[in-house]
Amino acid sequence: MIGDRWGVSDAEIARLYPCDDFVTSPALQAWRGVGVEVPAETLWPWITQVRLAPYAYDWIDNLGRRSPRELAGLPEPEVGERFTAVGGRRLGRIVSVEPGQQLTGTIMGAFLSYVLVPQDPDRTRLLLKVVMQTGRWTAIGLSVGDLIMARRQLLNLKRLAERHGH
């Protein structure tokens, strides 16, 4: 599918993700990944901050409000909590969490898993998989749109974690 992969290896695509448990036979499957030059425990608090803001293109997906650039000291996420916020409006819900390892949520019919894979003591792979049951043509459009937004989100989270982690 167009736009279904960015920054991931074949092995990262082949692995199981928590979001796979929530959608059988998804029309949309998209994988994103980025290497982050900090330990997983330094990256994790930034991942949990998607509960506050989307961290992609704030002028598009956050109604012009800037996503926080400092850690807010949030408690660990819990299943059932709101997954994210857009323009201050809380959306979606968390469906699975393993602190320090993965955060999975659902929003607008899509399920997303953020997975942290330690590479060595100072490097982590941040993987994101999105799955959704939808029509084929809708899936293609969503895949391309998600590629643009998710790429920016992962790069922003990488930059913030590296800036504050060193």
Stockholm file with secondary structure:
# STOCKHOLM 1.0

chainA/1-166         MIGDRWGVSDAEIARLYPCDDFVTSPALQAWRGVGVEVPAETLWPWITQVRLAPYAYDWIDNLGRRSPRELAGLPEPEVGERFTAVGGRRLGRIVSVEPGQQLTGTIMGAFLSYVLVPQDPDRTRLLLKVVMQTGRWTAIGLSVGDLIMARRQLLNLKRLAERHGH
#=GR chainA/1-166 SS CTTCEESCCHHHHHSCCGGGGTCSSCSEEEEEEEEESSCHHHHHHHHHGGGTCCCSCHHHHTTTCCCCSSCCCCCCCCTTSCCEEETTEEESEEEEEETTTEEEEEETTEEEEEEEEEEETTEEEEEEEEEECCCHHHHHHHHHHHHHHHHHHHHHHHHHHHHHHC
#=GC SS_cons         CTTCEESCCHHHHHSCCGGGGTCSSCSEEEEEEEEESSCHHHHHHHHHGGGTCCCSCHHHHTTTCCCCSSCCCCCCCCTTSCCEEETTEEESEEEEEETTTEEEEEETTEEEEEEEEEEETTEEEEEEEEEECCCHHHHHHHHHHHHHHHHHHHHHHHHHHHHHHC
//
